[in-house]
Amino acid sequence: MLRIYNTLSKRVEEITTLEPGVVRMYTCGPTVYRYAHIGNLRTYLMADWIRRILEHGGYKVIHAKNITDVGHMRQEMLETGGDKVILAALAEGKTPEEIAQFYADTFHRDESKLNILPAHHFPWATDHVQEMIAVIERLFENGYAYQAGDNVYFDVSKFSDYGKLSGNVQAGLMEGVRSEVDPLKRDPRDFTLWKTAEPGREMKWDSPWGEGFPGWHIECSAMSTKYMGEQLDVHTGGVDNIFPHHEDEIAQSEAAFGKPFVRHWVHGQHLLADGVKMAKSAGNEFILDDLEQRGFDPMSFRYLCLTLRYRHRMNFTFSALKAAERALTSLRDRVWEWRNLPLLAKQPEEAEEWKARFTNAVNDDLDLPGGLGLTWATVRSGLPDQAKLSLLLDFDRILGLRLGDVPARYDLPGEIQSTVAERTGLRQQADYQRADELRSVISSHGYIVGDGMSETKVRPKTVMEKLGERWSTVSSSKEVESYLDRTPQLDFSFVVTANNYIDDVKRCAQSILRWSEDHEVELIVVDNGSIDGTSDWLEELQQRDSRVKVIHCDHVLGEGAAKNIGLKQSLGRTIVILDTSVEIEGDTLEPIERWLQDRSIGIVGPWGLKTDDLLHFHEEVQSGDADAMQAYCIAFRRDLLSTVGLMRETFRFYRNLDLDFSFQVRERNNRIVADGTLPMTRHEHRQWNALGEAERDQLSFKNFKRFYKKWGERSDLLVSSGEETHSH
């Protein structure tokens, strides 16, 4: 039987059920006014593996997964400043119901792509408002609810076990309370059961307490009760649900029905991306479509999640995803290879031992990494290949990698079939040189060639295998070799970071090359996860012009990391960082070189900034010393990096990264000088203009906080402190 960590008891324990042989399992489902990101999907995969293991062990699982739909959409939009996608859909005249259905359909499609078994019940919140009202009425009857103004609240002080799931007690309970506290509440910790509808809200219902909508937490209590009764065996979700959501579920359910609500609470840990918490504001919130757009099979993400225990934080990187896809492809290739073999008359006795070891592993607190390791150990064992295949397909009932879908043979076009047959004949005649030539022909048409005992086996290449033949990619700056300890080999290195907007990239790159013909230069373009054709154009440019070097990133790296890649690969005595919105319109290199002959100068550029208080920076310096230089153009001697270091990679968004780097330079007693005569033009910054106002503010503010935390007390670094009085 499955033994798993119970958040309520704080220990690993065997799952027990109310009804013998039946598991009632509830999973907190998606909020369908946004896409489910891969961190959400990892949690749903955890629930899927729990269900598969239980069903593999002979249990009947009744699984419900709620759909939180448009009932809270307006509230969330107001709190976050608005979601561009939702606002655009509303502007197009789509109803909230249509928007919710779109995201629900996308969620179901994502689960299907990941081979997540569909729940038996997908109750929608707005279809169950009457059930929620009934639970609230019961809470009134039992003395746990009260009305304050137009809202209804749960009285936390009446429920003595509040905090038993999360461990939050007394002041710690305030962590889950929003800053806008209703003054009519009896206790700031009390949570909403029913809320009055604000003006303009479309989704609202009549109730005994007036027109309004249910609180978030009451949804799950009402819907789980309707479909599975007043007590559950297993309830799953992410660790972010523990408090306040699941704590509140326990309180209202047990207060309403007078019995323990859930036997086993199981929570999956966070998924990080590139080492930091995944968030839209950090630019590292990925959805399944993002992985597919980059050529990954969604099942490679399922495989990747198998490699780490559910209670451990998972650091998602595209390098790890590539490795997972390679491993999954290799596993599929074994199945493909063994599918043609004749069946064994009898399975060897050792096969049962392998099954037992696998089952014991996955039942031990969901040790799927151990189960995956045993899968590969089986592949490498001395068992007959037919026995290995049988075990793999049995293990896959739990792993869910769809190994059973791998065919013994793939349908091939007639001309490829003919070439394959010819090659098989050549190998039988021991004409291996000609056979190798035909291997190359078949491969060039997009196929992988494998040699069986008596035949040539051919399968289509995966998308990733095809992409890998186009160009190599990097997933982080750590994967890129640094040349900074090498002797400079050129006069100038231009460093440009490109992320879509191909016309801007073309204009910028072509202007650099046009106005650099009298110098030894290199143009390093860091293709930061472009998906609009920019990557292909840059590859063509690199083929045409030996001065161009392109480094492709397999996803959008943080701005600091992307720029560091270019800096690390630079071989010019002088480095010029240029934004793709900038166009060079004359010789910039001679004046930059003249300025930097003065060793007191660290940075030169056309657009300088000054500040009086380190809070407000003004673009007003076009001549003379500045406090910082805007990142549209920053030029400096390459050897400066040996003293000031590279850019801070915690700056994932570009805004204020230039301030931070400028102060790194100022800290080392280097001047920053503006020369507004440099022949450059700034065009529309389309990356900035594509963001909504709320998103701009949020991203900029987070980066400014990083800057100010480090430099906020360093007014001594400002030009106004009297250190520099130079001008030109």
VMD Tcl script that draws the C-alpha trace (Angstrom):
set ca {
  {0.00 0.00 0.00}
  {1.18 3.54 -0.72}
  {2.93 5.25 2.20}
  {3.08 9.02 1.80}
  {3.84 12.15 3.80}
  {0.73 13.57 5.44}
  {1.00 17.33 5.96}
  {-1.57 17.06 8.75}
  {0.24 14.43 10.84}
  {3.73 15.57 9.74}
  {4.87 12.03 9.02}
  {4.99 9.40 6.29}
  {2.12 7.00 6.81}
  {0.19 4.33 4.98}
  {-2.93 5.58 3.29}
  {-6.08 4.34 4.99}
  {-9.58 4.76 3.61}
  {-13.08 5.23 4.97}
  {-14.46 2.56 2.66}
  {-12.40 -0.59 2.04}
  {-10.92 -0.64 -1.46}
  {-12.13 2.87 -2.35}
  {-10.12 6.11 -2.27}
  {-11.95 9.43 -2.40}
  {-9.43 11.92 -3.71}
  {-9.80 15.65 -4.29}
  {-7.35 17.91 -6.11}
  {-7.40 21.70 -6.10}
  {-7.79 22.42 -9.79}
  {-7.04 25.36 -12.08}
  {-8.24 28.92 -12.01}
  {-9.45 29.33 -15.57}
  {-8.72 32.92 -16.40}
  {-5.04 32.21 -17.02}
  {-2.92 29.39 -18.37}
  {-1.71 26.70 -16.00}
  {2.08 27.08 -15.82}
  {4.45 24.14 -15.55}
  {4.70 24.58 -11.77}
  {0.94 24.00 -11.55}
  {1.26 21.05 -13.91}
  {3.93 19.45 -11.73}
  {1.41 19.42 -8.87}
  {-1.23 17.79 -11.10}
  {1.35 15.20 -12.17}
  {1.94 14.39 -8.50}
  {-1.78 13.73 -8.04}
  {-1.79 11.62 -11.20}
  {1.02 9.41 -9.92}
  {-0.74 8.98 -6.58}
  {-3.87 7.85 -8.40}
  {-1.96 5.52 -10.75}
  {-0.14 3.85 -7.85}
  {-3.38 3.36 -5.94}
  {-5.17 1.93 -8.97}
  {-2.17 -0.27 -9.78}
  {-2.51 -1.59 -6.22}
  {-6.12 -2.57 -6.83}
  {-7.96 0.41 -5.34}
  {-10.91 2.14 -6.93}
  {-10.13 5.86 -6.97}
  {-12.90 8.43 -7.20}
  {-11.15 11.63 -8.23}
  {-12.58 15.16 -8.32}
  {-10.72 18.26 -9.53}
  {-12.48 21.59 -9.28}
  {-12.57 24.33 -11.89}
  {-12.40 27.80 -10.34}
  {-13.98 29.91 -13.04}
  {-15.03 33.50 -13.54}
  {-16.54 34.12 -10.12}
  {-13.31 35.80 -8.93}
  {-11.94 37.13 -12.18}
  {-12.72 40.80 -11.63}
  {-11.42 40.69 -8.06}
  {-8.12 39.20 -9.19}
  {-7.78 41.69 -12.01}
  {-8.27 44.58 -9.63}
  {-5.67 43.20 -7.24}
  {-3.00 42.63 -9.88}
  {-3.61 45.66 -12.03}
  {-5.25 43.73 -14.83}
  {-4.29 40.82 -17.05}
  {-3.60 41.82 -20.65}
  {-5.09 38.64 -22.10}
  {-8.30 38.94 -20.09}
  {-8.65 42.65 -20.76}
  {-8.10 42.10 -24.48}
  {-10.69 39.31 -24.56}
  {-13.24 41.48 -22.77}
  {-12.48 44.31 -25.19}
  {-13.21 41.94 -28.07}
  {-16.65 41.36 -26.61}
  {-16.04 37.88 -25.22}
  {-18.09 36.98 -22.19}
  {-16.50 35.86 -18.91}
  {-17.98 32.41 -19.55}
  {-16.30 32.20 -22.96}
  {-12.97 33.24 -21.48}
  {-13.25 30.66 -18.71}
  {-14.17 27.93 -21.20}
  {-11.14 28.79 -23.34}
  {-8.73 28.40 -20.44}
  {-10.50 25.28 -19.16}
  {-10.20 23.68 -22.61}
  {-6.51 24.61 -22.67}
  {-6.03 23.05 -19.24}
  {-7.70 19.78 -20.29}
  {-5.57 19.75 -23.44}
  {-2.38 20.26 -21.39}
  {-3.33 17.42 -19.05}
  {-3.97 15.16 -22.03}
  {-0.59 16.03 -23.56}
  {1.05 15.07 -20.26}
  {-0.96 11.84 -20.07}
  {-2.64 12.91 -16.83}
  {-5.68 10.71 -16.25}
  {-8.84 12.83 -16.39}
  {-10.64 13.24 -13.07}
  {-14.02 11.60 -12.73}
  {-15.56 14.93 -11.76}
  {-14.60 18.43 -12.89}
  {-17.09 20.60 -10.96}
  {-17.19 24.27 -11.96}
  {-17.44 26.73 -9.08}
  {-20.18 28.83 -10.66}
  {-22.35 25.75 -11.13}
  {-22.31 25.09 -7.38}
  {-23.08 28.42 -5.78}
  {-26.26 27.07 -4.17}
  {-24.25 24.29 -2.53}
  {-21.84 26.92 -1.19}
  {-24.73 28.97 0.21}
  {-26.04 25.82 1.91}
  {-22.68 25.22 3.63}
  {-22.56 28.86 4.78}
  {-26.09 28.57 6.19}
  {-24.98 25.49 8.10}
  {-22.04 27.43 9.51}
  {-24.48 30.09 10.74}
  {-26.55 27.38 12.40}
  {-23.48 25.99 14.13}
  {-22.31 29.40 15.30}
  {-19.19 29.72 13.16}
  {-20.33 32.44 10.73}
  {-21.37 36.04 11.16}
  {-22.38 38.91 8.91}
  {-20.42 42.16 9.08}
  {-21.91 44.84 6.87}
  {-22.59 43.21 3.53}
  {-20.01 40.43 3.91}
  {-20.10 37.08 5.70}
  {-17.05 35.80 7.59}
  {-15.90 32.63 9.31}
  {-15.19 33.23 13.00}
  {-11.71 31.77 13.44}
  {-11.77 32.24 17.22}
  {-14.60 29.68 17.46}
  {-12.56 26.93 15.77}
  {-9.94 25.80 18.28}
  {-8.05 23.58 15.80}
  {-7.37 26.42 13.38}
  {-3.73 26.19 12.31}
  {-3.35 22.43 12.74}
  {-2.43 21.86 9.07}
  {-0.04 24.74 8.50}
  {1.34 25.06 12.00}
  {0.57 28.77 11.90}
  {-0.61 29.92 15.31}
  {-1.35 33.28 16.88}
  {0.57 36.03 15.06}
  {1.69 33.59 12.39}
  {-1.88 33.36 11.16}
  {-1.64 36.93 9.96}
  {0.61 35.80 7.12}
  {-2.40 34.80 5.09}
  {-4.40 37.95 5.71}
  {-4.54 40.61 3.03}
  {-3.45 44.12 3.98}
  {-6.91 45.58 3.25}
  {-8.70 44.40 6.39}
  {-12.44 45.03 6.71}
  {-12.81 47.13 9.89}
  {-16.11 45.35 10.56}
  {-14.37 42.00 11.04}
  {-14.26 40.68 14.58}
  {-10.73 39.41 14.02}
  {-8.35 40.24 11.15}
  {-7.78 36.49 10.70}
  {-11.43 35.80 9.86}
  {-11.86 34.83 6.24}
  {-14.61 35.58 3.75}
  {-17.46 33.15 3.15}
  {-19.62 35.51 1.11}
  {-18.76 38.92 -0.27}
  {-20.99 41.64 -1.59}
  {-20.67 42.35 -5.31}
  {-18.71 45.48 -6.14}
  {-20.11 47.83 -8.82}
  {-19.55 46.46 -12.32}
  {-19.21 42.81 -11.33}
  {-20.93 40.61 -13.90}
  {-20.83 37.34 -11.99}
  {-23.02 37.66 -8.90}
  {-25.80 35.72 -7.21}
  {-28.68 36.32 -4.86}
  {-28.22 35.01 -1.33}
  {-29.75 35.44 2.13}
  {-27.04 38.09 2.72}
  {-27.62 40.08 -0.45}
  {-26.30 40.04 -3.99}
  {-22.71 38.89 -4.11}
  {-20.35 35.98 -4.65}
  {-18.79 33.21 -2.57}
  {-15.37 33.35 -0.98}
  {-12.60 31.36 -2.60}
  {-12.19 28.73 0.13}
  {-15.84 27.73 0.42}
  {-15.85 26.44 -3.16}
  {-13.80 23.32 -2.46}
  {-15.69 22.41 0.71}
  {-19.03 22.57 -1.09}
  {-17.97 20.75 -4.26}
  {-15.97 17.97 -2.61}
  {-18.93 17.30 -0.31}
  {-21.36 17.06 -3.19}
  {-19.33 14.56 -5.18}
  {-17.61 12.50 -2.48}
  {-19.32 13.10 0.84}
  {-18.37 14.97 3.98}
  {-15.07 13.14 4.45}
  {-12.20 12.57 2.03}
  {-9.35 10.11 2.03}
  {-6.78 12.16 0.09}
  {-6.60 15.87 -0.73}
  {-3.76 17.16 -2.93}
  {-2.41 20.56 -3.91}
  {0.71 22.69 -3.94}
  {2.50 23.86 -0.80}
  {1.23 27.36 -1.53}
  {-2.30 26.04 -0.86}
  {-1.52 24.91 2.70}
  {-2.18 28.34 4.17}
  {-4.62 29.91 4.05}
  {-6.64 27.90 1.50}
  {-6.44 24.37 2.87}
  {-6.38 25.58 6.47}
  {-9.64 27.39 5.78}
  {-11.11 24.36 4.01}
  {-10.53 22.29 7.13}
  {-12.04 24.91 9.42}
  {-15.24 25.48 7.45}
  {-15.78 21.81 6.55}
  {-15.25 20.46 10.05}
  {-17.25 23.31 11.58}
  {-20.12 22.65 9.18}
  {-20.22 18.83 9.34}
  {-18.74 18.05 12.74}
  {-16.27 15.38 11.62}
  {-12.66 15.16 10.37}
  {-12.54 16.46 6.80}
  {-9.50 14.80 5.20}
  {-7.38 11.86 6.31}
  {-4.31 12.52 4.17}
  {-3.16 15.93 2.95}
  {-0.46 15.70 0.27}
  {1.36 18.77 -1.03}
  {3.86 19.18 -3.85}
  {6.77 21.57 -3.51}
  {7.44 24.64 -5.63}
  {9.00 24.52 -9.06}
  {11.77 27.07 -9.55}
  {12.93 28.21 -12.98}
  {16.58 29.08 -13.50}
  {17.03 28.96 -9.74}
  {14.33 31.47 -8.76}
  {10.63 31.20 -8.03}
  {8.67 31.09 -11.23}
  {6.65 34.26 -11.73}
  {5.24 36.23 -14.61}
  {6.99 39.33 -13.30}
  {10.36 37.51 -13.39}
  {9.88 36.57 -17.04}
  {10.38 32.89 -16.22}
  {6.81 31.65 -15.98}
  {6.53 28.93 -18.61}
  {3.43 27.18 -19.88}
  {3.39 23.91 -21.81}
  {3.03 25.76 -25.11}
  {6.35 27.52 -24.40}
  {8.08 24.15 -24.21}
  {6.42 22.91 -27.38}
  {7.30 26.09 -29.28}
  {10.93 25.31 -28.49}
  {10.58 21.83 -29.92}
  {10.11 19.78 -26.76}
  {7.77 16.84 -26.49}
  {5.45 17.56 -23.52}
  {6.18 14.06 -22.23}
  {9.79 15.10 -21.66}
  {8.48 17.41 -18.91}
  {6.65 14.46 -17.36}
  {9.91 12.48 -17.47}
  {11.80 15.40 -15.90}
  {9.32 15.54 -13.00}
  {9.94 11.83 -12.40}
  {13.57 12.56 -11.61}
  {12.90 14.40 -8.33}
  {10.75 13.63 -5.28}
  {7.53 15.60 -5.05}
  {8.46 17.05 -1.64}
  {11.64 18.62 -2.99}
  {11.84 21.94 -4.75}
  {12.52 21.37 -8.41}
  {14.80 23.73 -10.34}
  {13.55 23.70 -13.91}
  {16.15 24.46 -16.56}
  {16.05 23.84 -20.26}
  {19.34 21.96 -19.99}
  {17.63 19.51 -17.64}
  {14.65 19.29 -19.98}
  {16.96 18.49 -22.90}
  {18.54 15.70 -20.86}
  {15.08 14.39 -19.96}
  {14.04 14.35 -23.61}
  {17.21 12.50 -24.60}
  {16.59 9.90 -21.88}
  {12.94 9.50 -22.85}
  {13.85 9.12 -26.52}
  {16.43 6.49 -25.59}
  {13.81 4.60 -23.55}
  {11.38 4.75 -26.45}
  {14.09 3.48 -28.78}
  {14.51 0.39 -26.61}
  {10.79 -0.30 -26.83}
  {10.91 0.29 -30.58}
  {13.84 -2.11 -30.91}
  {12.22 -4.87 -28.81}
  {8.72 -4.62 -30.29}
  {9.71 -6.81 -33.27}
  {11.03 -9.68 -31.18}
  {9.06 -12.95 -30.92}
  {7.21 -13.48 -27.65}
  {8.74 -15.63 -24.92}
  {6.96 -18.85 -24.07}
  {7.45 -18.05 -20.39}
  {8.65 -15.02 -18.46}
  {11.78 -15.62 -16.35}
  {11.28 -15.85 -12.59}
  {13.54 -12.84 -12.01}
  {10.95 -10.64 -13.72}
  {8.69 -10.87 -10.67}
  {11.56 -9.74 -8.47}
  {12.02 -6.65 -10.64}
  {8.29 -5.91 -10.40}
  {8.35 -6.18 -6.62}
  {11.36 -3.86 -6.34}
  {9.70 -1.28 -8.57}
  {6.39 -1.44 -6.68}
  {8.13 -1.11 -3.33}
  {10.02 1.95 -4.52}
  {7.05 3.93 -5.84}
  {4.96 3.04 -2.77}
  {7.67 4.50 -0.53}
  {6.47 8.11 -0.30}
  {6.16 8.32 -4.07}
  {9.81 7.50 -4.75}
  {9.44 7.88 -8.49}
  {13.14 8.73 -9.02}
  {13.88 5.33 -7.47}
  {11.29 3.72 -9.73}
  {12.82 5.41 -12.76}
  {16.27 4.24 -11.70}
  {14.97 0.67 -11.44}
  {13.44 1.05 -14.91}
  {16.87 1.82 -16.35}
  {18.45 -0.94 -14.27}
  {15.94 -3.33 -15.84}
  {16.89 -2.09 -19.31}
  {20.57 -2.77 -18.58}
  {19.96 -6.11 -16.86}
  {20.72 -9.54 -18.26}
  {17.05 -10.39 -18.74}
  {15.88 -11.35 -22.22}
  {14.85 -8.29 -24.20}
  {11.27 -9.54 -24.46}
  {11.09 -9.74 -20.65}
  {12.52 -6.23 -20.37}
  {9.84 -4.95 -22.73}
  {7.09 -6.59 -20.70}
  {8.43 -5.05 -17.48}
  {8.80 -1.59 -19.04}
  {5.19 -1.61 -20.20}
  {4.06 -2.75 -16.76}
  {6.11 -0.05 -15.01}
  {4.67 2.49 -17.42}
  {1.18 1.91 -16.04}
  {2.50 4.04 -13.16}
  {5.15 6.18 -14.87}
  {2.68 7.18 -17.57}
  {5.27 7.84 -20.29}
  {3.11 6.27 -23.03}
  {5.77 3.70 -23.85}
  {2.98 1.44 -25.05}
  {2.31 3.90 -27.87}
  {5.74 3.30 -29.42}
  {5.15 1.26 -32.61}
  {7.24 -1.68 -33.73}
  {7.49 -0.02 -37.15}
  {6.76 3.48 -38.40}
  {4.89 4.28 -41.58}
  {7.45 5.53 -44.09}
  {7.07 7.20 -47.50}
  {7.55 4.87 -50.46}
  {10.90 6.33 -51.53}
  {12.29 5.95 -48.00}
  {11.01 2.37 -47.81}
  {12.84 1.62 -51.06}
  {16.07 3.15 -49.79}
  {15.75 1.22 -46.52}
  {15.23 -2.05 -48.40}
  {18.24 -1.32 -50.60}
  {20.39 -0.57 -47.57}
  {19.31 -3.78 -45.85}
  {20.41 -5.68 -48.97}
  {23.77 -3.91 -49.03}
  {24.42 -4.81 -45.39}
  {23.56 -8.43 -46.11}
  {26.15 -8.31 -48.90}
  {28.67 -6.72 -46.49}
  {28.85 -3.58 -48.66}
  {29.09 -1.37 -45.61}
  {30.54 1.68 -47.36}
  {27.55 2.00 -49.68}
  {25.21 1.15 -46.79}
  {26.68 4.06 -44.78}
  {26.11 6.39 -47.72}
  {22.43 5.41 -47.77}
  {22.27 5.92 -44.00}
  {23.26 9.55 -44.62}
  {20.62 9.86 -47.36}
  {17.88 8.54 -45.08}
  {19.06 10.74 -42.21}
  {19.02 13.85 -44.41}
  {15.31 13.26 -44.99}
  {14.60 13.49 -41.25}
  {14.94 9.90 -40.01}
  {17.00 8.01 -37.44}
  {18.52 4.80 -38.73}
  {19.06 1.78 -36.50}
  {20.48 -1.60 -37.42}
  {18.65 -4.70 -36.28}
  {19.98 -8.24 -36.61}
  {18.61 -8.66 -40.12}
  {17.04 -5.35 -41.10}
  {17.42 -1.59 -41.12}
  {15.11 0.06 -38.60}
  {14.00 3.62 -39.28}
  {11.99 6.13 -37.25}
  {11.25 9.85 -37.73}
  {13.55 12.21 -35.89}
  {12.06 14.06 -32.95}
  {11.65 17.81 -33.24}
  {14.52 18.29 -30.81}
  {16.78 16.02 -32.87}
  {16.01 18.12 -35.93}
  {16.57 21.40 -34.08}
  {19.85 20.12 -32.69}
  {21.12 19.77 -36.24}
  {20.40 23.44 -36.98}
  {22.43 25.07 -34.22}
  {23.50 24.52 -30.65}
  {21.85 26.42 -27.82}
  {22.68 27.38 -24.25}
  {20.41 27.44 -21.22}
  {22.41 29.72 -18.94}
  {25.46 31.95 -18.88}
  {27.29 29.25 -16.90}
  {27.39 27.08 -20.01}
  {29.38 29.69 -21.94}
  {33.16 29.79 -21.79}
  {34.70 33.08 -20.68}
  {37.39 34.66 -22.87}
  {37.97 37.56 -20.52}
  {41.34 36.22 -19.38}
  {42.55 36.09 -22.99}
  {44.53 38.83 -24.72}
  {42.25 41.09 -26.79}
  {42.33 40.20 -30.48}
  {40.15 42.95 -31.96}
  {39.54 46.67 -31.59}
  {35.85 46.46 -30.65}
  {33.24 43.95 -29.55}
  {29.61 44.94 -30.04}
  {27.26 43.03 -27.75}
  {23.58 42.95 -28.72}
  {20.80 40.99 -27.02}
  {17.97 40.05 -29.41}
  {14.55 38.83 -28.35}
  {12.17 38.84 -31.32}
  {11.28 42.08 -33.20}
  {13.29 40.98 -36.22}
  {13.10 44.32 -38.03}
  {14.71 46.09 -35.08}
  {17.44 43.46 -34.88}
  {18.15 43.81 -38.61}
  {18.33 47.62 -38.45}
  {20.63 47.59 -35.43}
  {22.97 44.85 -36.68}
  {23.25 46.25 -40.20}
  {24.05 49.72 -38.89}
  {26.81 48.32 -36.68}
  {28.42 46.45 -39.56}
  {28.03 49.37 -41.99}
  {29.79 51.88 -39.73}
  {32.55 49.54 -38.49}
  {34.31 48.71 -41.75}
  {37.44 50.72 -40.86}
  {37.99 48.82 -37.61}
  {38.60 45.26 -36.50}
  {35.30 44.44 -34.86}
  {33.05 41.56 -33.91}
  {29.31 41.63 -33.47}
  {28.17 39.19 -30.80}
  {24.42 38.71 -30.87}
  {22.88 36.81 -27.99}
  {19.65 35.42 -29.44}
  {17.65 35.43 -26.25}
  {14.94 32.86 -27.02}
  {13.52 34.47 -30.18}
  {10.65 32.63 -31.86}
  {9.66 35.03 -34.65}
  {12.28 34.19 -37.31}
  {15.02 36.31 -35.76}
  {17.11 33.20 -35.05}
  {17.09 32.10 -38.69}
  {17.98 35.56 -39.95}
  {20.87 35.82 -37.51}
  {22.19 32.44 -38.64}
  {22.12 33.63 -42.26}
  {23.92 36.84 -41.26}
  {26.58 34.83 -39.44}
  {27.15 32.74 -42.57}
  {27.50 35.86 -44.75}
  {29.69 37.96 -42.47}
  {32.64 36.55 -40.55}
  {32.47 39.45 -38.10}
  {29.19 38.13 -36.70}
  {28.92 35.56 -33.94}
  {25.50 34.33 -32.79}
  {24.86 32.55 -29.50}
  {21.38 31.04 -29.31}
  {19.60 30.66 -25.98}
  {16.98 27.92 -25.82}
  {14.64 30.18 -23.84}
  {14.45 33.76 -22.67}
  {17.22 34.18 -20.13}
  {17.25 37.03 -17.68}
  {18.66 40.26 -19.13}
  {21.70 40.20 -16.87}
  {22.53 36.62 -17.83}
  {22.03 37.27 -21.56}
  {24.35 40.29 -21.53}
  {26.94 38.38 -19.52}
  {27.06 35.73 -22.24}
  {28.08 38.38 -24.76}
  {30.56 39.97 -22.36}
  {32.21 36.63 -21.56}
  {32.70 35.87 -25.26}
  {34.11 39.31 -26.16}
  {37.61 39.60 -27.59}
  {37.72 43.32 -28.39}
  {39.76 45.85 -26.39}
  {36.61 47.95 -26.16}
  {33.10 46.63 -25.62}
  {29.99 48.44 -26.83}
  {26.65 47.17 -25.51}
  {23.88 48.28 -27.83}
  {20.10 47.93 -27.59}
  {18.25 46.72 -30.68}
  {16.17 49.91 -30.67}
  {19.33 51.91 -31.50}
  {20.60 52.64 -35.00}
  {24.16 53.86 -35.62}
  {24.29 56.66 -38.19}
  {27.97 57.54 -38.33}
  {31.41 56.74 -36.97}
  {30.93 56.13 -33.26}
  {34.08 54.14 -32.69}
  {36.70 56.87 -33.13}
  {35.13 59.19 -30.52}
  {34.50 56.27 -28.11}
  {38.13 55.25 -28.46}
  {39.31 58.80 -27.77}
  {37.20 59.07 -24.62}
  {38.39 55.77 -23.21}
  {42.05 56.68 -23.62}
  {41.43 58.61 -20.41}
  {41.84 55.86 -17.80}
  {39.72 57.78 -15.31}
  {36.69 57.14 -17.50}
  {34.92 53.81 -17.02}
  {31.87 54.21 -19.26}
  {30.99 56.48 -22.16}
  {27.68 56.70 -23.99}
  {25.20 59.19 -25.43}
  {22.42 59.07 -22.85}
  {23.53 59.85 -19.31}
  {21.48 60.02 -16.14}
  {21.70 62.08 -12.98}
  {20.02 61.79 -9.60}
  {19.85 63.86 -6.46}
  {18.43 61.23 -4.13}
  {19.06 57.80 -5.76}
  {15.29 57.48 -6.09}
  {14.65 59.51 -9.22}
  {17.01 59.37 -12.20}
  {16.64 61.95 -14.95}
  {17.81 61.65 -18.53}
  {19.40 65.05 -18.81}
  {23.15 64.48 -19.26}
  {24.28 64.70 -22.88}
  {27.61 66.29 -22.09}
  {29.93 65.67 -19.18}
  {29.93 63.48 -16.10}
  {26.84 61.45 -15.22}
  {25.77 59.23 -12.35}
  {24.71 56.39 -14.66}
  {24.48 55.51 -18.33}
  {21.37 54.16 -20.00}
  {21.71 50.71 -21.52}
  {20.77 51.89 -25.01}
  {24.51 52.30 -25.49}
  {27.23 51.59 -22.93}
  {30.89 51.53 -24.03}
  {33.86 50.63 -21.84}
  {37.32 49.07 -21.93}
  {37.16 45.30 -21.73}
  {39.70 45.20 -18.89}
  {37.21 47.13 -16.74}
  {35.35 43.86 -16.17}
  {38.32 42.41 -14.28}
  {37.75 44.99 -11.54}
  {34.00 45.69 -11.58}
  {32.79 42.21 -12.50}
  {29.95 41.08 -14.73}
  {26.32 42.18 -14.48}
  {24.11 40.91 -11.68}
  {21.99 38.08 -13.05}
  {19.21 38.63 -10.52}
  {18.12 41.37 -12.92}
  {15.92 39.31 -15.21}
  {14.18 42.37 -16.67}
  {16.32 45.00 -18.37}
  {15.02 48.09 -16.59}
  {17.44 49.50 -13.96}
  {20.10 46.89 -14.75}
  {22.01 49.78 -16.34}
  {21.82 51.73 -13.07}
  {23.18 48.77 -11.15}
  {26.08 48.19 -13.55}
  {26.85 51.90 -13.63}
  {27.20 51.93 -9.86}
  {29.46 48.89 -9.99}
  {31.67 51.03 -12.21}
  {31.36 54.15 -10.04}
  {32.25 52.16 -6.92}
  {35.68 51.52 -8.43}
  {36.28 55.27 -8.84}
  {35.57 55.29 -12.56}
  {33.85 58.22 -14.21}
  {30.77 57.87 -16.40}
  {30.76 60.37 -19.23}
  {27.98 61.29 -21.62}
  {28.63 62.37 -25.19}
  {25.37 63.29 -26.88}
  {27.16 63.94 -30.17}
  {27.70 60.25 -30.82}
  {25.80 59.60 -34.08}
  {23.05 57.30 -32.89}
  {19.27 57.34 -33.04}
  {16.88 55.72 -30.62}
  {13.79 54.23 -32.20}
  {10.66 52.92 -30.49}
  {11.51 50.44 -27.77}
  {8.96 47.84 -28.76}
  {9.72 45.42 -25.94}
  {8.75 48.16 -23.49}
  {5.71 49.34 -25.41}
  {4.37 45.79 -25.71}
  {3.91 45.63 -21.94}
  {0.82 46.85 -20.16}
  {1.23 49.80 -17.81}
  {0.72 47.70 -14.68}
  {3.24 45.13 -15.89}
  {5.81 47.82 -16.67}
  {5.44 49.30 -13.22}
  {5.70 45.94 -11.50}
  {8.79 44.80 -13.40}
  {10.56 48.14 -13.09}
  {9.80 48.45 -9.40}
  {11.15 44.99 -8.58}
  {14.42 45.75 -10.33}
  {14.67 49.17 -8.71}
  {14.27 47.53 -5.30}
  {17.25 45.32 -6.13}
  {19.26 48.34 -7.15}
  {18.27 50.45 -4.16}
  {18.84 47.67 -1.64}
  {22.49 47.55 -2.68}
  {23.20 51.18 -3.53}
  {20.60 53.23 -1.66}
  {23.10 54.43 0.96}
  {25.85 55.27 -1.53}
  {25.17 58.92 -2.28}
  {28.94 59.34 -2.05}
  {29.15 57.80 -5.52}
  {27.12 60.59 -7.11}
  {28.68 63.29 -9.26}
  {26.94 65.84 -7.01}
  {29.17 64.69 -4.15}
  {31.87 66.80 -5.79}
  {34.19 64.06 -6.95}
  {34.05 65.05 -10.62}
  {33.73 68.41 -12.28}
  {34.88 67.39 -15.77}
  {33.01 68.39 -18.91}
  {33.66 68.53 -22.61}
}
mol new
graphics top color blue
foreach p $ca { graphics top sphere $p radius 0.5 }
foreach p [lrange $ca 0 end-1] q [lrange $ca 1 end] { graphics top cylinder $p $q radius 0.2 }
display resetview
